[in-house]
Amino acid sequence: MENLKLYINNSDNTIIKLIENEFKQEVIDEFKCEKCNFGLKKEYWKSNKATLSIEINKYPNILYIQIGRFQRNNDKTIKLNNNITFNENLIFFGKEYNLYAICCHYGEYGGGHYNCYIKIENKWYLFDDSLPIQEYKNFNYLVNKKNFFTFPYLLFYELKH
């Protein structure tokens, strides 16, 4: 199982866009490496740029995505209740993953409540403390719940074989 933490931004908060932002290449001007002296010698001063990128060597069977809903603002930590849209199927760098669990957080930083939606035999179930287990016929019933996309905190995907 591999963890991927994605940070909410103020524009397009789809899972696909957040993944693209996390994996986009970044050019670093005036790159210096004291280990190999790159950028420290005069001959490199004009072209000491480097490209930082993340590559995936092995795709996990289970991918869980943590949505960074908590942000430090001055001396206070706040929860970001932005909508994060996602689908039941995720194409992750050419590999197809199927959503099978969603952990949600209700409340603020330092307090709140968690519950979990789990897919079992093509039906979704809500597990919420001592409340009776609720059944949903399919994913569309979940996403039509009021404010559904403001609460997911962890998404669990399984590699489709």
N, C-alpha and C positions, 0 to 999 in steps of 0.2 A: 504494500500500500504506500502510495506516495502522496505527499501534501503539496498543494499549490496554493499559496496565499495571494489573493488578488485585492488590490486597493481601489476603493471607490473614487471616482473623479466626479467633476461637476457637469460633465457632458453626457456622452452616450454610455449608459451603464448596462450594456448587455454582457453576458458572460464572454461571448466571442470578442467583443471590443476590449474588455478587461484583460483577456489572455493576450491579445495582440499587443496591448500596451506593455505588458509584463515582458514579452519576448522580443520587442522591437530592438533593433540595433541602435547603439548610442555611440556617437563619435566624441572622443575625448581629445580636446586640443591641448597642446603642450604636455603630452604624456611623458612621464619620467619613470624609469625603472632603475633603482640603485643596484639591483642584483646583476643586471647585464649592462648597465651604464647607458641604456637606450635613452636618448633625449638629454643626456648629461654632457655628451661630447659635442664639440662645436660643429662637426659635420652633420649632426642630426637636428640642429636648431631650427632649420627652415621647414622640416617635414616631420616633426615629432608628434604626429597624430596617431591615435590608436582607435580601433573599433571594438567595443564591448558588446558581446552577444551571448545568448544562452542557447545551448544546443541540447537536444534530447538524444541520448544514446540508446536508451532502453525504455519502452513504453510499459507502464505498470498495468497489471491486471485490474487493480482497484485504484482509482484516482479520486482523492477527496479534495475539494476546493473549499478553502476557508475564505470567506468574504470579510475583508478588513473593515468592519463597521465601527470600530472605535478609533478615535483620532485625538491626539493631544493638541489642545488649543490653549496656549499660555500655560497656566498652572492647572488647567482643568481637562479631564478626559470626557469627551462627549461621544454619544452614539449617533451615527449617521443613518437616518431612516430612508435613504434614497431607495427608489425602486431598482431592483436588479432583475432583469428579465433573463430567462433561460428556458431551454426546451428540454423535453424528455430525452432527446438524442443530442449528442455533442460530437462534432467532428473536430478532433484535436490533432492537428498536424497530420491529417490524412488517415487517422485511426478513428473508428467509430466507437463511442462509449454510450451506454444506456444508464440513465438515472435510476437509482433504486432506493435512495433515502435522502431525506431533507431534514436537517435539524434547524429549528427556528428559535430565535431569541425575542422575547417580548419584554420591554422595560428599558432601563437606562444602564449606564456603566455602574457597576457596584451593586446592582440588584436587578431582579427580573425573574423571568420564568422561561424554561425551555420545554419544547415538545418536539416530537419527531413524526414525520410521515414516512412510511415504509411501503415499498411495492412488493407484494407477495402474489404470485401467480396472476399477473396482469391487473390486479386491483390494488388501490392505494388505501392504507389504513393510517389513522391518526392515533398515536399513543401519547397520552397526556395525563400523567400521574394516576390518580384514582378514578378518573372519569371513564365511562364506558368507551371501549374502542369504537371509533367511528369508521365506517367503510365508505369509500368513494369509488364510483364505477370506473373512472379513468382520470388521467392527468388533467383533462380540461375542467373537470369539476373542481379540482384544487385551485387552478389558476383563476377561476371565476369568483373565488372567495374575496371578500372585501379586504383590500390592502395586502393581499397575499405576498406580493413581491417585495414588501418592505421588511419582512421578518426573516427570510432565510439567512443562516449564518454559516452552515456547512452543507455542501452538496456532495453526495457520494455517487460516483459513476463506476460502472463495470465495463471492461473492454469486451466488445462484441466479437465473438469468434466465428 
